[in-house]
Amino acid sequence: MKKVSLSLLGKRYEVNLEDDFAEYVITDMEASGLSLQKDNNPSVLLKAYLKLAHKNRSYEEEIDLLIDTLEGF
């Protein structure tokens, strides 16, 4: 288990995650502009969430397309 921390408006939030997933989360958070070392603005967190929501929607659309394609066989 690995601890992942994020500070938002002066309050620090910590969660324990499995090592591999923690590394993925840390990389994704940093790529989204979130800082693990300093305080973050809520707008940056919102943008990171929206980026993940968009990615999730794209995956769902791809899965639906694959299902439709496979049903045609």
C-alpha positions in Angstrom: 0.0 0.0 0.0 1.1 3.5 -0.8 -0.1 6.8 0.6 -1.3 9.4 -1.9 -1.8 12.9 -0.6 -3.4 16.0 -2.1 -3.9 19.5 -0.6 -6.9 21.5 -1.5 -7.6 24.9 0.0 -5.3 24.3 2.9 -6.7 20.9 3.8 -4.7 17.8 3.2 -6.4 14.6 2.0 -4.7 11.2 2.2 -5.6 7.8 0.9 -3.9 4.4 0.9 -3.8 2.7 -2.5 -2.3 -0.4 -3.9 1.2 0.3 -5.2 0.6 0.0 -8.9 -2.7 1.9 -8.8 -1.1 4.6 -6.6 1.6 5.1 -9.3 -1.0 5.4 -12.0 -3.0 7.9 -9.9 0.1 10.0 -9.1 1.1 10.2 -12.7 -2.4 11.0 -13.9 -2.8 13.7 -11.2 0.5 15.4 -12.1 -0.3 15.2 -15.8 -3.6 17.0 -15.1 -1.8 19.8 -13.4 -2.4 18.8 -9.8 0.5 19.2 -7.4 1.2 16.7 -4.7 3.7 19.0 -2.9 1.7 22.3 -2.7 -1.8 23.5 -2.2 -4.2 23.2 -5.2 -7.0 25.4 -6.4 -10.4 23.7 -6.7 -10.5 24.7 -10.4 -7.5 22.5 -11.1 -9.2 19.6 -9.4 -12.4 20.2 -11.4 -10.4 20.3 -14.7 -8.7 17.0 -13.7 -12.1 15.4 -13.0 -13.5 16.6 -16.3 -10.5 15.2 -18.2 -11.1 11.8 -16.5 -14.8 12.0 -17.2 -14.1 12.7 -20.9 -11.6 9.8 -21.0 -14.2 7.5 -19.4 -16.9 8.5 -21.9 -14.5 7.8 -24.8 -13.8 4.3 -23.4 -17.5 3.6 -23.0 -18.1 4.7 -26.6 -15.3 2.4 -27.8 -16.6 -0.5 -25.9 -20.1 0.0 -27.3 -18.7 0.1 -30.8 -16.8 -3.1 -30.2 -19.9 -4.8 -28.8 -22.0 -3.6 -31.8 -19.2 -4.9 -34.2 -19.0 -8.3 -32.4 -22.8 -8.7 -32.4 -22.7 -8.4 -36.2 -20.6 -11.6 -36.5 
